[in-house]
């Protein structure tokens, strides 16, 4: 039994080390792009969008690269370019993209419903992230990311050590109510600490500590809704991870699923406060 036990411990340590090294390499690049803005930030958003639709097709069609993926990726890239530069033809392009995706799905016998859901799943939060960074501040994007990642980390460690009743055993058997509470508290703490030490207090979303803490808690909980939505999709298609592009972490969807519901709401709140 001892060798098997040692092997398990070694495997867990190696996985943790891989996750840590991936974070050390990728996190600074992401933070740099977010805070720099301009072309680096736009490139970052495009890359995330394409990788999400790439993994989505791998889940729903069991084939990541196809004519459908190419069309979806091209359509979203062009639409994000139009949004970024304020094209007057955006709605025409948007409608044309939807028609083209339906037609392509029909021609290659792909699932039209999932092709369209995947388009919106990748496109809507990407638009929100792009507009927050472009029209509000990269600091708000980074705060949002920190809150979501803190939620995931806190929920993992609290849920693992305390356990208790499951949130949704049929969708995500490992998620517990204790993890949700612990993760929310962790997210509220780190969201506040980031703004307190590094945030620009001139930004309306940052200049009231009470509102900031409450918002951090709310978007932390909403991020779990996005997490459960992705888990439901993966379970529907009998898939464990969305991909393996990030060593030790799985796919981009696995790391960005919390953004789905959070980014559009943060965008609306930011616009309201800035107006």
N, C-alpha and C positions, 0 to 999 in steps of 0.2 A: 504493500500500500504506500510506503514511504516514497518510492520513486515516482509513482503516479501523482501523489500529493505535491511533490517538489516540481514536477513537470507543470502542474496547473498553476502553481505560484509563479514559476518562471514565465509561463505564457501570459499571465495577467500583468506581470511586471514589464514584459516586452511590449505588450499592447499599450500600457500606460506611457512607456517611454516613447513609443511611436507617436502617440497622440500629442505628447508634450513637444516633441521635435517639430511636428507639423505645425503646431500652434506658434512656436518660436519663429518659424520661417514665414508663415503665411499672415499671421496677425499684423506684424509691422507693415507689411506691404499693403494690406487692406486699410489700416489706419492712415497710412501716408496718402493713399489715393483719396480717401474720404475727406481728409483735412486739406489736401492740396486743391481739390476741385478741378474745374476746367476739363481738359482732355483726359488726364489720368482718371478722374472720377467717372467721366462718361464711359471710358473704356472699361472700368471696373463694373459698372452697371450692365453694360452690354455683355460682358463675359459671364456674369452671374446669370443673366437672362437666358443666354444660349445654353449654358450648362444645365439649367433647370429643365428646359424643354427637351434637351438631350436625354436626361435621366427619366423624364416623364414618358417619353416614347419607349424607353427601355422597359419601363414598368407596364405600360398599357398595351404596347404593341409587341413586346419582347424583341424589339429591334430598334436600337437607339438611332442609328444613322440610316436614313431613307430619304426618298423624295419629299415625303411629308415633313420630316424634320428640317430639311433644307429650306422648304418653303416657309415653315413657321419661323425659323431662325432669321431668314432674310426679311420676312414681313415685319417682325418685331424690331429688328435693327433699323430698318427704314422708318418705321413709325416713331421710334425713340429719337432718331435724328430729326424728324419733322417736329416733334414736341420740343426738342432742345433748341431748335432754331426758329420756332414759331411759324411753321408753314401754314398758309391759309387753306391748303388742300388736305388737311389732316383727316377730316371726316370721310372724304372720298377715298382716301388711302385705307382708312380703317375698314370701311364697308367692303372695299375691293379685296382686302386681305381675308376677311371672313368668307367671302364667296369663293375665293381661290382655295382656301383650306378645305371647305366643304367639297368642292369639285375634285381636289386632289385625293381626299380621303375616299371619295366614291370610286375614283379611277383605280386606285391601288388596293381597294377593298379593305381600307382601314376603318376603325370605329369612329364614325363622324362625331358622336357625342363626346367621346374622350379626347378627340383631336381639338375640339372647340374648348372644352373645359381646361385642357392643358394650356391652350393659348392664353386664356384669361388668368389661369393660375400663375403663369410666369410673367405675363405682361402687366397686370394691374399693380402688384406690389413694386415692380420695377419702375413703372411710371411714377408712383408715389415717392420712391426713394430718390429718383432723379430730380423731381421737383422740389423735394425738401432740401437736398444738397444745393440745388441751383438757386432757388428763390428764398430760402430761409437761412440755413447754415449747415455746413458739414458737421458741426458740433452736435446738432440735434440728431443727425443720423448716427453718429458715434454713441451718443447717449442711449438712443433706442437700441442699438446693437448690444451695448453693455448691459442694459436692463434685461434683454432677452437671454443673453448668454449667462448672466448671473442667475436668472430664473432656472435655466436648464441645469446649471451646476449645483445650485442649492437644492433643487428638487431631487436630483440624483442622490446626493449624499444624505439628505434627511430621510428620503424615502427608503434608501438602502439600510440605514441604521435604525430607524424607528419603525418603519413598516406600517401596518394598520390596514384599514379598509381600502379597497381598490376604487379608483375613480370610475374606470370603464373597462372592466376585465375582458369584455368581448372584443374591444378595439385595441387597447394597449394594456396588457396584463400587469406590466411593471409599474404603472403610474398609481400612486397612492394619494389620499387626501392629505396625509402628513407631508408628503413631498410637495404638494401644491402650496400648502401654508408656509413651509420652510423656504421654498423657492421664492415665493412672493416677498417674504420678509428680507431675504438676501438681495433680491432685485431692488427693493425700495432703498435698502442701505447703500448698495453700490451705485445706484442711480443718483442718489443724493450726494454721495462722496465725490463722484466724478465731477458733478456740476460745482460743488463747493470748492474743490481744489483746482479744477481746470476749466470750468465752463465760463462762458461770457455772460455775465449777469445782465447785460443790456438786452439780451434776447428775452422777449416776453414770457416764453415758456419756462425760462430759468429763474426769473426774478422773484418768485414767491416760493419759499421753501415748503410750505404746507401743500400747495397745489402740485409742486414738483414731486413730492413723496407720494401723494395720492395717485398722480398720473403714472408714476413708476409702477405702483402696485396694480393699477388697472391694466396697463399694457402688458405687464408680466402675465396676468391671468389670461388676457386675450391671446398671448403668444401660445399658451397651452391649447387653446381652441384650434389654432393653426396646426399645432403638433398632432393633436388628435385627428384632425382632418386628413393629414398626410398618412397617419397610421391606418386610418380606415381605408384609404385608397390602396395602400400596400397590402393590407390584409385581404381586400377584395380581389387582388391579383396574385395572392400567395407569394409576396415578395418581402424579404426581411429588411434589406437595405436598399436605398434608392440608387446607390452606386458605390464605387470604391475609389473615386478620384482623389479623395483626401485621405492619405494613409492614417489609419487608426481611428478615423472619424466617420468613414462611410462616404456618402455622397453629398453634393452641395444641397440638395433638397433636405437632407437630414439635418443640416446645420442652419438652413434658412427658412425652415417651415414656419417658425414663429412669426416671420415677417408678413405672412399672408394677410392676416387681419389687422396687424398692428400698424404697418406703414400707411395705409390709406387713412386710418383714424388719426394718426399723428400728423399727417399732412393737413387734414381738415382743421384739427385743433390749432396747429401752427398758423394757418391762414386766418382763422378767427381771431386769435390773440394778436397777430400782427396788424390786423385791420383796425 
